[in-house]
Amino acid sequence: MRRRTPTAGLALALFAAVTATLAAPAPAGAAPAPISAAPALAAAAPDISVTNVQAHLTQLNTIASSNGGNRRAGSAGYTASVAYVKGKLQAAGYTVSEQVCTTCTYRSNNLIAEWPQGPADQVVMFGAHLDSVSAGPGINDNGSGSATLLENALVLASQNPSMTKRIRFAWWTDEEQGLNGSEFYVNSLTATQKSAIKGYYNFDMVGSTNGGYFINRLTSTTAAPLKAYWDSLNLQPEENVEGQGRSDDYSFQQAGIPTSGYAAGASARKTSAQASKWGGTANSAYDSCYHRSCDTTANVSATVLNRSADGVAYAIWQLAVGGGTPTNDFSVAVSPSSGSVVRGGSTTATVSTATTSGSAQTVSLSATGAPSGVTVSFSPSSVTSGGSATMTVSASATATTGTFTITVTGAGSVTRTTGYTLTVTGTGGCAGGQLIGNTSFESGSTPWTASSGVITNSSSQAARTGSYKAWLDGYGSTHTDTLSQSVSIPAGCASYTLSFWLHVDTAETTTSTAYDKLTVQVGTTTLATYSNLNAAGGYAQRSFNLAAYAGQTVTLKWTGVEDSSLQTSFVVDDVTLQVG
């Protein structure tokens, strides 16, 4: 939670008396309709395992420990936190996207995940900020909210109930610098997109060790399902006065979207009356490690965390879950989602499956839509959901050229499909040219994949050409940055030259020890390693022969690893892969 405000078994009978649900959608462009009362639960909400939530917190703590002790927005710790949450959600079958916050203090990404069930124009959002302050790992603030939502998302996917509304989860960046990530997201929405959001629920610090039970906008109809659950436990929740305007619900509130959320308190002190009804220590902070290095996994109350996580599940089920029995289901995906092959050549991709509800099942793989002369095979041809297979696409010397959509099908108790875009080129010889996209980084990040802040126009390190370059490391502390791009290399050419310009700048004084290193790889093969010992003024061109990779789709990757002191900057620009 930001330090200062930006402006000045459960009884269903009990639930039936106090619960609420979402109103019908507002017209396009109109303000979202508030949450209105409803008689009872459509389905029983699941019990969220606090042990699983704590396991996510342990992972976030480990990520911080491995990345300088924190998960601050824009840092390696934050990037790794996004990757951890994103990986879990993708495996569960969510539609996941990262949104680059270009106006954030630290350029970094929001993470948005949507469960692809329910009407798209009736959305309920659940959000938490994923970043910490630089002083510590931020496990209560706000690993607790992030982990609570992650486990709720995974349980929703595993049960796969029928949906009356669409659930969207969000993990915000740069909250600690001024609610910047959520504000950027809200400002990016059209009027129609805003009107589709019927309520936003925020969870910031929901496991405080001397915690209270606070709800944003306690008496609003939006807060009704959150309050109903805590009322059922006789917790007598109070208004979240301390948190008003200090977390990401404020960005939605300012846009006219109804908001609520749970909180367990930050640096304010528990009163005697609160200690009498909730337990704990009067006249002590709700979280004595707020914004400090001691905000670790030891700084979380399992009881408060459990009650918050179960309350979130109750709200999701009350607001958006209908009747029906979940079935065994799975998802299928292809990575990369596109590729090219020259006549007489072949390329590969990975087909991944995941169990999204019920039990794992056998999934048979097949493909349709391949042009004349192109064959698609899978190894193995069937997997148990959760497993993966290699898809090989081969083109004959007379294959039809052009771009085609191949449909990859997984068949089990249900059928699931995904698309793969294939480009067939050449007449049996070399389809030459320059293969790298956005060679000098002037067109943003696409099609590069990079750690937060790597692709930059910062004046602290000059680009070789233009304004942008890829700047790996240079922090003077333990840090890892990566830069990569997937490239399909045609067969039949005479030359294959990878070339890039590298500038190494360092504060290290040694002339014999490589403390900080940059590794250049094709797939899992290392082409070269550079270090602080290669420091020199200006850029030097580095070139490599990639003929061994003709006819393959490969990933080119630069990995910079910096030790705990004295910066070394590895600056890359003007990357090309010329074949001919």
DADAQUI-V803933 format. One record per residue. PSI is psi in whole degrees, -180 to 180 (none if undefined). Layout:
psi
PSI
PSI
This chain:
psi
140
146
-42
148
145
-15
176
none
145
134
124
-29
-40
-44
-40
-25
-18
-2
167
162
-178
150
170
159
147
159
154
131
-13
164
145
142
143
169
136
166
150
158
-38
172
141
-27
153
131
146
158
121
126
115
-26
-41
-39
-43
-32
-39
-40
-38
-41
-43
-38
-41
-41
-45
-45
-31
-4
53
9
5
175
40
144
137
-8
169
-34
-38
-44
-42
-34
-44
-44
-40
-51
-43
-43
-43
-43
-42
-41
-27
-9
12
153
111
138
153
135
119
122
99
-14
3
154
-44
110
121
-177
136
151
122
131
129
132
119
51
152
164
131
-16
11
92
136
126
141
122
157
150
139
-13
158
173
167
-13
-19
-176
-15
50
-40
-41
89
45
-33
-46
-42
-45
-36
-45
-38
-48
-37
-40
-43
-37
-41
-44
-41
-34
-28
56
167
146
136
-19
166
133
130
126
149
139
116
147
163
28
-39
-16
6
31
31
-40
-47
-37
-41
-43
-50
-41
-20
-11
144
169
-39
-43
-39
-42
-22
-21
108
-15
144
129
129
141
103
110
76
24
28
138
-31
39
160
-176
96
145
133
132
57
-40
3
158
-27
-37
-9
-47
-35
-45
-39
-42
-47
-32
-37
-22
6
40
-15
62
159
166
139
77
-43
-35
1
125
8
2
-176
-12
-26
-39
-39
-41
-43
-24
5
15
130
138
157
-167
167
154
153
3
152
-113
-11
160
143
133
167
-39
-39
-41
-33
-39
-25
-13
-178
-167
121
151
21
154
147
-39
100
-12
19
122
35
168
-19
6
73
-170
-21
-12
36
131
119
-33
-50
-43
-44
-44
-34
-46
-42
-34
-36
-45
-42
-44
-44
-48
-38
-40
-29
-3
131
-167
-175
158
125
147
167
129
163
167
159
140
154
135
126
165
-2
161
169
154
137
151
132
-3
-173
162
162
160
164
127
119
143
159
142
118
-17
157
-144
159
151
166
131
120
134
139
170
145
162
1
140
171
133
-1
131
147
127
160
140
109
168
-13
149
164
131
131
-16
179
164
158
126
125
126
120
138
134
173
-16
18
147
130
161
-172
133
152
118
130
119
126
133
123
122
-131
-22
173
130
144
161
160
150
124
120
132
123
126
167
168
26
-9
-153
127
86
-176
-174
125
-17
133
142
58
-34
14
14
-14
33
-150
-26
136
24
153
124
155
156
130
-4
-49
113
156
22
136
-6
-26
126
142
155
-44
152
-151
-26
156
178
115
107
136
-153
20
-22
20
169
122
146
130
149
155
131
160
136
133
135
120
119
155
166
8
161
-27
147
97
114
130
139
160
132
131
127
121
133
154
-2
146
-9
152
10
-17
127
95
-41
135
147
121
132
126
151
112
-125
4
129
122
-41
158
130
162
-176
-21
-14
9
139
159
140
-176
148
137
136
133
148
148
119
26
-29
-13
13
136
8
157
120
163
122
130
135
126
118
127
123
142
-167
-9
158
107
148
126
129
110
120
138
160
64
129
153
99
123
150
none
